[in-house]
Amino acid sequence: MGWLACAHALVAASAIGCQPSGPAATPGAAHFEIPFSHEPELGTSSTPESDAAASATPTRAALPPKLPKAFTRQQTCERENCSLTGWLPDPSYAESPFEGVPAQAAIWVHVLRAPAKLNLPANTALELAVVCLSGEIAVKDTIGAAGTAPAPALLKPWMALRAAGAGVELECARDECRAMLALLAPNSTLASALATTPASAPRTLPLEVKSFGDALVAAPNRGTYQARVLFGGTRTSPPLPFSLSLLEADAPVLIAPHSHAGSWENLLVLEGHGDLELRGRSYPIEGGESLHIAPRVRHGYVARGQTRFVALQLYTPAGPEQLFLGPPAASPAALPAATSAGASAAQVPR
């Protein structure tokens, strides 16, 4: 891992006040599932059957109420003020698990106890996505345009933030807060971006805050599978740096081996029991894992038992998530508070 030596040294020295928290969910004891099969490439025509599958009425209305007790990549802010001056709390997060290859994004869960604050400085080479999983998190823009002082945004469970260029302070407003943080480098691997001298500038794109509770639900496979696309989902040129979706699947399901030509697939597994098939090898998954799958790498999922699959998913860059979207299947659903607590085929983005 010598190619990461400089970035590792920089990041290890600069994660202030943050420690791995446990117990970590160790991969190897369980497995996961999601209902997919192949779908036509972008630009090809669909069939009446696939259109009906995409627009089927979903079987669940509410957003997921259950979270893993621990995550494989999890950190806790042990101080009132924590700063990620090197952007990653652990340099190994710049590599994909299982294979240890340099990834374009890193996903982890950060735990904050009120009134703890977590600061991520500005870096024009980076994009940051944050999803509140529990508690309430106040977001302060630290690189807003000169002369402006926008009011802090408040993230409640299943609300998400996009911060182009990072430059935000996250404060747990009450109780214990858990947030998924996804840091990505749109134009390189994350390790390469972190190894260069960071550049900072006033924010050109405003902070974006959206709620999965407001997202329309695409429900392919006659409602046994749901996708809520929050960021992304539309064609742009160039494509957006990332898409962000919430995926849910009923058991039992199977994903046939497939690959994505130009995008990384990044997942935070919230619920599941199955095996990840990657380059012909099998890796057991039980929920709580961060996964990063490179473009053109064949992968699939095989279920074990009657367990749902739920995950937050980012494609980097955006694009493959567009194949989830048929005619809207449902109105936005009410959002419950999150707590710790035979195969069918559907459609998969290539």
C-alpha positions as CSV (number, residue, x, y, z in Angstrom):
1,M,0.0,0.0,0.0
2,G,3.0,2.3,-0.6
3,W,1.0,4.4,-3.1
4,L,-1.0,5.7,-0.2
5,A,1.9,6.4,2.1
6,C,1.8,10.2,1.8
7,A,-1.9,10.5,2.0
8,H,-2.0,8.1,4.9
9,A,0.5,10.1,6.9
10,L,-1.4,13.4,6.2
11,V,-4.8,12.0,7.2
12,A,-3.6,10.0,10.2
13,A,-2.1,13.2,11.7
14,S,-5.1,15.4,11.0
15,A,-8.2,13.5,12.3
16,I,-8.6,15.4,15.6
17,G,-10.9,14.1,18.3
18,C,-12.4,11.2,16.3
19,Q,-11.8,7.6,17.2
20,P,-13.1,4.3,15.8
21,S,-16.1,3.3,17.8
22,G,-17.2,-0.3,18.5
23,P,-18.1,-2.9,18.5
24,A,-17.6,-2.8,14.7
25,A,-19.8,-5.0,12.6
26,T,-17.2,-7.5,11.3
27,P,-18.0,-8.9,7.8
28,G,-18.2,-12.7,7.7
29,A,-21.2,-13.8,9.7
30,A,-24.1,-13.0,7.4
31,H,-25.2,-12.0,3.9
32,F,-27.3,-9.8,1.7
33,E,-29.9,-9.5,-1.1
34,I,-31.6,-7.1,-3.6
35,P,-34.0,-7.9,-6.5
36,F,-32.3,-7.1,-9.8
37,S,-31.8,-8.5,-13.3
38,H,-30.5,-6.9,-16.5
39,E,-32.2,-3.9,-18.1
40,P,-31.7,-2.3,-21.5
41,E,-28.8,0.2,-21.8
42,L,-29.6,3.9,-21.6
43,G,-31.1,5.0,-24.9
44,T,-32.7,1.7,-25.8
45,S,-36.4,1.0,-25.8
46,S,-38.2,-0.7,-22.9
47,T,-41.0,-3.3,-23.1
48,P,-44.6,-3.1,-21.7
49,E,-43.6,-5.7,-19.1
50,S,-40.6,-3.7,-17.9
51,D,-42.6,-0.5,-17.8
52,A,-45.3,-2.3,-15.7
53,A,-42.6,-3.6,-13.4
54,A,-41.1,-0.1,-13.0
55,S,-44.4,1.5,-12.1
56,A,-45.9,-1.2,-9.9
57,T,-47.5,-0.2,-6.6
58,P,-44.9,-0.6,-3.8
59,T,-45.6,-3.0,-1.0
60,R,-44.2,-0.7,1.7
61,A,-45.1,2.9,2.3
62,A,-42.8,4.0,5.2
63,L,-39.1,4.6,5.1
64,P,-36.9,2.0,7.0
65,P,-37.2,2.2,10.8
66,K,-34.2,0.0,11.6
67,L,-30.5,0.6,11.6
68,P,-27.5,-1.7,12.3
69,K,-26.2,-1.4,15.9
70,A,-22.7,-0.8,14.5
71,F,-21.0,-0.2,11.1
72,T,-17.7,-1.6,9.8
73,R,-16.5,2.0,9.2
74,Q,-17.7,4.0,12.1
75,Q,-16.2,6.9,14.1
76,T,-17.2,8.7,17.3
77,C,-16.5,12.3,18.1
78,E,-15.2,12.1,21.6
79,R,-14.8,15.9,22.1
80,E,-17.1,18.9,22.0
81,N,-15.3,20.0,18.8
82,C,-13.8,17.6,16.3
83,S,-12.0,18.5,13.1
84,L,-11.2,16.4,10.1
85,T,-8.5,18.6,8.8
86,G,-7.4,15.8,6.5
87,W,-11.0,15.0,5.5
88,L,-10.9,11.3,6.4
89,P,-10.9,10.0,9.9
90,D,-9.0,6.8,8.8
91,P,-6.7,6.6,5.8
92,S,-7.9,3.1,5.0
93,Y,-11.3,4.5,4.1
94,A,-9.8,5.7,0.8
95,E,-9.5,2.0,-0.3
96,S,-12.3,-0.4,-1.2
97,P,-12.9,-3.2,1.4
98,F,-12.2,-6.8,0.5
99,E,-9.8,-5.8,-2.4
100,G,-8.0,-2.8,-1.0
101,V,-8.0,-0.9,-4.3
102,P,-8.0,3.0,-4.4
103,A,-11.6,4.1,-4.6
104,Q,-13.3,7.3,-5.8
105,A,-15.3,7.7,-2.6
106,A,-15.3,6.9,1.1
107,I,-18.4,6.1,3.1
108,W,-18.5,5.9,6.9
109,V,-20.9,6.6,9.8
110,H,-20.0,9.3,12.4
111,V,-21.5,9.3,15.9
112,L,-21.9,12.7,17.7
113,R,-23.4,13.3,21.1
114,A,-25.0,16.7,21.7
115,P,-23.5,19.3,21.6
116,A,-20.5,17.8,19.7
117,K,-19.5,19.5,16.5
118,L,-17.6,18.0,13.5
119,N,-15.8,20.3,11.1
120,L,-14.9,19.3,7.5
121,P,-12.8,22.1,5.9
122,A,-13.1,23.3,2.3
123,N,-11.5,21.6,-0.6
124,T,-12.6,22.3,-4.1
125,A,-11.5,18.9,-5.3
126,L,-14.1,17.1,-3.1
127,E,-17.8,16.6,-2.8
128,L,-19.5,15.7,0.5
129,A,-22.8,14.0,1.0
130,V,-24.4,13.6,4.5
131,V,-27.4,11.6,5.5
132,C,-28.9,12.0,9.0
133,L,-29.7,8.5,10.3
134,S,-30.7,9.5,13.8
135,G,-30.9,12.6,16.0
136,E,-31.0,16.2,14.6
137,I,-27.9,17.7,13.0
138,A,-27.4,21.5,12.4
139,V,-25.4,22.3,9.3
140,K,-23.3,25.5,9.2
141,D,-21.8,26.6,5.9
142,T,-18.2,27.7,6.6
143,I,-17.3,28.8,3.0
144,G,-20.4,30.8,2.0
145,A,-20.1,33.7,-0.4
146,A,-18.4,36.8,1.1
147,G,-20.8,39.0,3.1
148,T,-23.4,36.3,3.6
149,A,-24.3,34.3,6.7
150,P,-27.0,31.8,5.8
151,A,-29.0,30.3,8.7
152,P,-27.8,26.8,9.6
153,A,-29.8,24.0,8.0
154,L,-31.3,21.3,10.2
155,L,-31.1,17.7,9.2
156,K,-33.6,15.3,10.7
157,P,-33.6,11.5,10.1
158,W,-33.6,10.6,6.4
159,M,-32.7,14.1,5.3
160,A,-29.5,14.5,3.2
161,L,-27.0,17.3,2.4
162,R,-24.9,17.9,-0.7
163,A,-21.9,20.2,-0.1
164,A,-19.8,20.7,-3.2
165,G,-16.3,21.6,-2.0
166,A,-17.1,20.4,1.6
167,G,-16.6,23.3,4.0
168,V,-19.3,22.5,6.6
169,E,-19.7,22.2,10.4
170,L,-22.1,19.5,11.7
171,E,-23.4,19.9,15.2
172,C,-25.5,17.4,17.0
173,A,-28.5,19.4,18.1
174,R,-29.9,16.9,20.6
175,D,-29.4,13.4,22.0
176,E,-27.1,11.1,20.0
177,C,-26.7,11.7,16.3
178,R,-25.6,9.3,13.6
179,A,-24.8,10.4,10.1
180,M,-23.6,8.7,7.0
181,L,-20.7,10.7,5.5
182,A,-19.7,10.2,1.9
183,L,-16.6,12.0,0.6
184,L,-15.7,11.7,-3.0
185,A,-13.3,13.1,-5.6
186,P,-15.1,13.6,-8.9
187,N,-11.9,13.8,-11.0
188,S,-9.6,11.2,-9.5
189,T,-9.3,8.6,-6.8
190,L,-9.9,9.9,-3.3
191,A,-6.3,9.2,-2.3
192,S,-4.9,11.2,-5.2
193,A,-7.1,14.2,-4.3
194,L,-6.1,14.1,-0.7
195,A,-2.4,13.9,-1.5
196,T,-2.5,17.2,-3.4
197,T,-2.4,20.6,-1.9
198,P,-6.0,21.5,-1.1
199,A,-7.6,24.6,-2.7
200,S,-10.3,26.6,-1.1
201,A,-12.7,29.2,-2.6
202,P,-16.0,30.8,-1.7
203,R,-18.9,28.3,-2.4
204,T,-20.2,28.6,-6.0
205,L,-23.0,26.0,-5.6
206,P,-25.3,26.5,-2.6
207,L,-25.7,23.7,0.0
208,E,-28.6,21.4,-1.0
209,V,-30.8,19.8,1.5
210,K,-33.4,17.2,0.6
211,S,-35.5,14.6,2.3
212,F,-36.1,11.0,1.3
213,G,-39.5,11.4,2.8
214,D,-40.3,13.8,-0.1
215,A,-38.8,11.6,-2.8
216,L,-41.1,9.8,-5.3
217,V,-40.8,6.0,-5.1
218,A,-39.9,3.9,-8.2
219,A,-41.1,0.3,-7.5
220,P,-39.8,-2.2,-10.1
221,N,-40.5,-5.9,-10.0
222,R,-44.2,-5.4,-9.2
223,G,-43.5,-3.5,-6.0
224,T,-41.1,-5.9,-4.3
225,Y,-38.3,-3.4,-4.8
226,Q,-38.2,0.3,-4.1
227,A,-35.7,3.0,-5.2
228,R,-35.9,6.6,-3.9
229,V,-33.5,8.7,-5.9
230,L,-32.7,11.9,-4.0
231,F,-29.8,13.4,-6.0
232,G,-29.3,12.5,-9.6
233,G,-31.8,10.7,-11.8
234,T,-31.7,13.0,-14.8
235,R,-29.3,13.3,-17.7
236,T,-26.8,16.1,-17.6
237,S,-23.6,16.8,-19.5
238,P,-21.3,16.4,-17.9
239,P,-23.0,14.0,-15.5
240,L,-23.5,15.0,-11.8
241,P,-20.5,14.0,-9.6
242,F,-22.7,11.5,-7.8
243,S,-26.3,10.2,-7.3
244,L,-27.8,9.3,-3.9
245,S,-30.6,6.7,-3.6
246,L,-32.2,4.7,-0.9
247,L,-32.8,1.1,-2.0
248,E,-35.2,-1.4,-0.4
249,A,-35.9,-5.0,-1.5
250,D,-38.2,-7.7,-0.3
251,A,-36.9,-11.2,0.3
252,P,-36.1,-13.5,-1.4
253,V,-34.1,-11.9,-4.2
254,L,-31.1,-12.3,-6.4
255,I,-28.9,-10.0,-8.4
256,A,-27.3,-11.6,-11.4
257,P,-23.7,-10.7,-12.0
258,H,-23.3,-7.4,-13.9
259,S,-21.1,-4.3,-14.1
260,H,-21.3,-0.6,-14.6
261,A,-19.3,0.8,-17.5
262,G,-18.4,4.2,-16.2
263,S,-19.4,4.5,-12.6
264,W,-18.3,3.3,-9.2
265,E,-21.1,1.8,-7.1
266,N,-20.8,2.8,-3.4
267,L,-23.1,1.3,-0.8
268,L,-23.8,1.6,2.9
269,V,-25.7,-1.6,3.8
270,L,-28.4,-0.9,6.4
271,E,-30.0,-4.3,6.4
272,G,-29.4,-7.6,4.7
273,H,-28.2,-11.2,4.9
274,G,-26.4,-12.6,1.9
275,D,-23.2,-12.9,-0.1
276,L,-21.5,-10.3,-2.3
277,E,-20.1,-11.9,-5.4
278,L,-17.1,-9.9,-6.7
279,R,-14.8,-10.9,-9.5
280,G,-15.9,-14.5,-9.0
281,R,-15.3,-14.6,-5.2
282,S,-17.9,-14.6,-2.5
283,Y,-17.9,-12.3,0.5
284,P,-20.4,-12.7,3.3
285,I,-22.3,-9.5,4.3
286,E,-24.6,-8.9,7.3
287,G,-25.4,-5.2,7.3
288,G,-23.4,-2.2,8.4
289,E,-20.8,-2.6,5.6
290,S,-19.4,0.1,3.3
291,L,-18.9,-1.2,-0.2
292,H,-17.1,0.3,-3.2
293,I,-17.3,-1.5,-6.5
294,A,-15.2,-0.2,-9.4
295,P,-16.4,0.4,-12.9
296,R,-16.4,-2.7,-15.2
297,V,-16.0,-5.1,-12.3
298,R,-18.6,-7.9,-12.4
299,H,-20.6,-8.2,-9.1
300,G,-23.8,-9.7,-7.9
301,Y,-25.7,-10.6,-4.7
302,V,-27.0,-14.0,-3.5
303,A,-29.6,-14.1,-0.7
304,R,-29.4,-16.3,2.3
305,G,-32.7,-16.6,4.2
306,Q,-35.8,-14.4,4.2
307,T,-34.1,-11.1,4.9
308,R,-34.7,-7.7,3.3
309,F,-32.0,-5.7,1.7
310,V,-31.8,-1.9,2.5
311,A,-28.9,0.3,1.5
312,L,-27.9,3.9,0.8
313,Q,-26.3,3.9,-2.7
314,L,-24.1,6.4,-4.5
315,Y,-23.0,6.1,-8.1
316,T,-19.9,8.1,-8.9
317,P,-20.5,9.7,-11.3
318,A,-24.3,9.7,-11.6
319,G,-26.0,7.9,-14.4
320,P,-26.9,4.2,-13.7
321,E,-29.6,5.3,-11.2
322,Q,-31.6,6.7,-14.1
323,L,-32.6,3.1,-15.0
324,F,-34.4,2.8,-11.7
325,L,-36.9,5.4,-12.7
326,G,-40.1,4.7,-14.5
327,P,-43.4,6.5,-14.0
328,P,-43.8,7.6,-10.4
329,A,-45.3,4.8,-8.3
330,A,-46.2,6.4,-5.1
331,S,-46.5,9.7,-3.3
332,P,-44.0,10.6,-0.6
333,A,-44.5,8.5,2.5
334,A,-44.3,9.4,6.2
335,L,-41.0,8.9,7.8
336,P,-40.7,6.9,11.1
337,A,-37.9,7.6,13.5
338,A,-34.9,5.3,13.0
339,T,-33.8,3.0,15.9
340,S,-31.0,0.5,16.4
341,A,-32.4,-2.3,15.9
342,G,-37.0,-18.3,-3.3
343,A,-35.4,-15.7,-5.7
344,S,-37.2,-13.2,-7.9
345,A,-35.6,-11.1,-10.7
346,A,-36.1,-7.4,-11.3
347,Q,-34.0,-4.7,-13.1
348,V,-30.5,-3.5,-12.6
349,P,-28.6,-0.5,-14.0
350,R,-25.6,-1.6,-16.0
